[in-house]
Amino acid sequence: MSQVTVENILKEIESLSDEERELLENRLAQLDEAKWQQEAAEARKIARDAGIDQANIDQTIEKLRRQ
């Protein structure tokens, strides 16, 4: 994305009404949440495939706390 495109987008955002800006912010928050959920699911799958479960994590944390 070019600098000009970014500037144009920012100008459009600045011209939004308060209601439109709120809708935009809500939609961006939804997109962020969806991305976070997808990345979290991928991380859980990687951990599961590596044989790591919550019990392993809890045991490791407990060992580190005792050191």
SEGU-857723 format. One record per residue: x, y, z negated of N, C-alpha, C in turn. Coordinates in nm, 2 decimals. Layout:
+--------+--------+--------+--------+--------+--------+--------+--------+--------+
:    nc1 :    nc2 :    nc3 :   cac1 :   cac2 :   cac3 :    cc1 :    cc2 :    cc3 :
+--------+--------+--------+--------+--------+--------+--------+--------+--------+
:      X :      Y :      Z :      X :      Y :      Z :      X :      Y :      Z :
...
+--------+--------+--------+--------+--------+--------+--------+--------+--------+
END
This chain:
+--------+--------+--------+--------+--------+--------+--------+--------+--------+
:    nc1 :    nc2 :    nc3 :   cac1 :   cac2 :   cac3 :    cc1 :    cc2 :    cc3 :
+--------+--------+--------+--------+--------+--------+--------+--------+--------+
:   0.09 :  -0.12 :   0.00 :   0.00 :   0.00 :   0.00 :   0.09 :   0.12 :   0.00 :
:   0.06 :   0.21 :   0.09 :   0.15 :   0.33 :   0.10 :   0.11 :   0.44 :  -0.01 :
:   0.21 :   0.53 :  -0.03 :   0.19 :   0.64 :  -0.12 :   0.06 :   0.72 :  -0.08 :
:   0.05 :   0.74 :   0.05 :  -0.07 :   0.82 :   0.10 :  -0.20 :   0.75 :   0.06 :
:  -0.20 :   0.62 :   0.08 :  -0.32 :   0.54 :   0.04 :  -0.35 :   0.55 :  -0.10 :
:  -0.25 :   0.54 :  -0.19 :  -0.27 :   0.55 :  -0.33 :  -0.32 :   0.69 :  -0.37 :
:  -0.27 :   0.79 :  -0.31 :  -0.31 :   0.93 :  -0.33 :  -0.46 :   0.95 :  -0.29 :
:  -0.49 :   0.89 :  -0.18 :  -0.63 :   0.90 :  -0.13 :  -0.73 :   0.83 :  -0.23 :
:  -0.69 :   0.72 :  -0.28 :  -0.77 :   0.65 :  -0.37 :  -0.79 :   0.73 :  -0.50 :
:  -0.68 :   0.79 :  -0.55 :  -0.69 :   0.87 :  -0.67 :  -0.78 :   0.99 :  -0.65 :
:  -0.77 :   1.05 :  -0.53 :  -0.86 :   1.17 :  -0.51 :  -1.01 :   1.12 :  -0.51 :
:  -1.03 :   1.01 :  -0.45 :  -1.17 :   0.95 :  -0.45 :  -1.22 :   0.93 :  -0.60 :
:  -1.13 :   0.87 :  -0.68 :  -1.17 :   0.85 :  -0.82 :  -1.19 :   0.98 :  -0.89 :
:  -1.11 :   1.08 :  -0.87 :  -1.13 :   1.21 :  -0.93 :  -1.26 :   1.27 :  -0.89 :
:  -1.31 :   1.24 :  -0.77 :  -1.44 :   1.30 :  -0.73 :  -1.56 :   1.22 :  -0.78 :
:  -1.55 :   1.11 :  -0.84 :  -1.66 :   1.04 :  -0.89 :  -1.73 :   1.11 :  -1.01 :
:  -1.86 :   1.09 :  -1.02 :  -1.93 :   1.14 :  -1.13 :  -1.89 :   1.05 :  -1.25 :
:  -1.93 :   1.10 :  -1.37 :  -1.90 :   1.02 :  -1.49 :  -1.96 :   0.88 :  -1.49 :
:  -2.09 :   0.87 :  -1.44 :  -2.15 :   0.74 :  -1.43 :  -2.08 :   0.65 :  -1.33 :
:  -2.04 :   0.70 :  -1.21 :  -1.97 :   0.62 :  -1.12 :  -1.83 :   0.58 :  -1.17 :
:  -1.77 :   0.67 :  -1.24 :  -1.64 :   0.64 :  -1.30 :  -1.65 :   0.52 :  -1.41 :
:  -1.76 :   0.53 :  -1.48 :  -1.78 :   0.43 :  -1.58 :  -1.81 :   0.29 :  -1.51 :
:  -1.88 :   0.30 :  -1.41 :  -1.91 :   0.17 :  -1.33 :  -1.78 :   0.12 :  -1.28 :
:  -1.69 :   0.20 :  -1.22 :  -1.56 :   0.16 :  -1.17 :  -1.48 :   0.10 :  -1.28 :
:  -1.47 :   0.17 :  -1.40 :  -1.39 :   0.12 :  -1.51 :  -1.45 :  -0.02 :  -1.56 :
:  -1.58 :  -0.04 :  -1.56 :  -1.64 :  -0.16 :  -1.60 :  -1.60 :  -0.27 :  -1.50 :
:  -1.61 :  -0.24 :  -1.37 :  -1.57 :  -0.34 :  -1.27 :  -1.43 :  -0.38 :  -1.28 :
:  -1.34 :  -0.28 :  -1.30 :  -1.20 :  -0.31 :  -1.31 :  -1.17 :  -0.40 :  -1.43 :
:  -1.24 :  -0.37 :  -1.54 :  -1.23 :  -0.45 :  -1.66 :  -1.27 :  -0.60 :  -1.63 :
:  -1.38 :  -0.61 :  -1.56 :  -1.43 :  -0.75 :  -1.52 :  -1.32 :  -0.82 :  -1.44 :
:  -1.26 :  -0.75 :  -1.34 :  -1.16 :  -0.81 :  -1.26 :  -1.04 :  -0.85 :  -1.34 :
:  -1.00 :  -0.77 :  -1.44 :  -0.89 :  -0.80 :  -1.53 :  -0.92 :  -0.92 :  -1.61 :
:  -1.04 :  -0.93 :  -1.66 :  -1.08 :  -1.04 :  -1.75 :  -1.08 :  -1.17 :  -1.66 :
:  -1.13 :  -1.16 :  -1.54 :  -1.14 :  -1.28 :  -1.46 :  -1.00 :  -1.33 :  -1.43 :
:  -0.91 :  -1.24 :  -1.40 :  -0.77 :  -1.27 :  -1.37 :  -0.70 :  -1.34 :  -1.49 :
:  -0.73 :  -1.28 :  -1.61 :  -0.67 :  -1.33 :  -1.74 :  -0.72 :  -1.47 :  -1.76 :
:  -0.85 :  -1.50 :  -1.74 :  -0.91 :  -1.63 :  -1.76 :  -0.85 :  -1.73 :  -1.66 :
:  -0.83 :  -1.69 :  -1.54 :  -0.77 :  -1.78 :  -1.44 :  -0.62 :  -1.81 :  -1.48 :
:  -0.55 :  -1.71 :  -1.52 :  -0.41 :  -1.74 :  -1.56 :  -0.40 :  -1.82 :  -1.69 :
:  -0.49 :  -1.80 :  -1.78 :  -0.50 :  -1.88 :  -1.90 :  -0.53 :  -2.03 :  -1.87 :
:  -0.62 :  -2.05 :  -1.78 :  -0.65 :  -2.18 :  -1.74 :  -0.53 :  -2.25 :  -1.67 :
:  -0.46 :  -2.18 :  -1.59 :  -0.34 :  -2.24 :  -1.53 :  -0.24 :  -2.27 :  -1.63 :
:  -0.22 :  -2.18 :  -1.73 :  -0.12 :  -2.21 :  -1.84 :  -0.16 :  -2.33 :  -1.92 :
:  -0.29 :  -2.34 :  -1.95 :  -0.33 :  -2.46 :  -2.02 :  -0.31 :  -2.59 :  -1.95 :
:  -0.33 :  -2.58 :  -1.82 :  -0.31 :  -2.70 :  -1.73 :  -0.16 :  -2.74 :  -1.73 :
:  -0.07 :  -2.64 :  -1.72 :   0.07 :  -2.66 :  -1.72 :   0.11 :  -2.72 :  -1.85 :
:   0.06 :  -2.67 :  -1.96 :   0.10 :  -2.72 :  -2.09 :   0.05 :  -2.87 :  -2.11 :
:  -0.08 :  -2.89 :  -2.06 :  -0.14 :  -3.02 :  -2.07 :  -0.05 :  -3.12 :  -1.99 :
:  -0.01 :  -3.08 :  -1.87 :   0.07 :  -3.17 :  -1.78 :   0.20 :  -3.20 :  -1.84 :
:   0.25 :  -3.11 :  -1.93 :   0.38 :  -3.12 :  -1.99 :   0.37 :  -3.20 :  -2.12 :
:   0.25 :  -3.23 :  -2.16 :   0.22 :  -3.31 :  -2.28 :   0.22 :  -3.22 :  -2.41 :
:   0.20 :  -3.09 :  -2.39 :   0.19 :  -3.00 :  -2.50 :   0.04 :  -2.97 :  -2.53 :
:   0.01 :  -2.99 :  -2.66 :  -0.12 :  -2.97 :  -2.70 :  -0.12 :  -2.87 :  -2.83 :
:  -0.23 :  -2.84 :  -2.88 :  -0.24 :  -2.75 :  -2.99 :  -0.17 :  -2.80 :  -3.11 :
:  -0.18 :  -2.93 :  -3.13 :  -0.11 :  -2.99 :  -3.25 :   0.04 :  -2.98 :  -3.24 :
:   0.10 :  -2.99 :  -3.12 :   0.24 :  -2.97 :  -3.09 :   0.28 :  -2.83 :  -3.12 :
:   0.20 :  -2.74 :  -3.08 :   0.23 :  -2.60 :  -3.10 :   0.23 :  -2.56 :  -3.25 :
:   0.12 :  -2.61 :  -3.32 :   0.11 :  -2.58 :  -3.46 :   0.23 :  -2.64 :  -3.54 :
:   0.27 :  -2.77 :  -3.50 :   0.39 :  -2.83 :  -3.57 :   0.51 :  -2.75 :  -3.55 :
:   0.54 :  -2.70 :  -3.43 :   0.66 :  -2.63 :  -3.39 :   0.66 :  -2.49 :  -3.47 :
:   0.54 :  -2.43 :  -3.47 :   0.54 :  -2.30 :  -3.55 :   0.56 :  -2.33 :  -3.70 :
:   0.51 :  -2.43 :  -3.75 :   0.53 :  -2.46 :  -3.89 :   0.68 :  -2.49 :  -3.92 :
:   0.75 :  -2.56 :  -3.83 :   0.89 :  -2.59 :  -3.85 :   0.97 :  -2.46 :  -3.84 :
:   0.93 :  -2.37 :  -3.75 :   1.01 :  -2.25 :  -3.74 :   0.99 :  -2.16 :  -3.86 :
:   0.87 :  -2.16 :  -3.92 :   0.84 :  -2.08 :  -4.04 :   0.93 :  -2.13 :  -4.16 :
:   0.95 :  -2.26 :  -4.16 :   1.03 :  -2.32 :  -4.27 :   1.18 :  -2.29 :  -4.26 :
:   1.22 :  -2.25 :  -4.15 :   1.37 :  -2.23 :  -4.13 :   1.42 :  -2.10 :  -4.19 :
+--------+--------+--------+--------+--------+--------+--------+--------+--------+
END
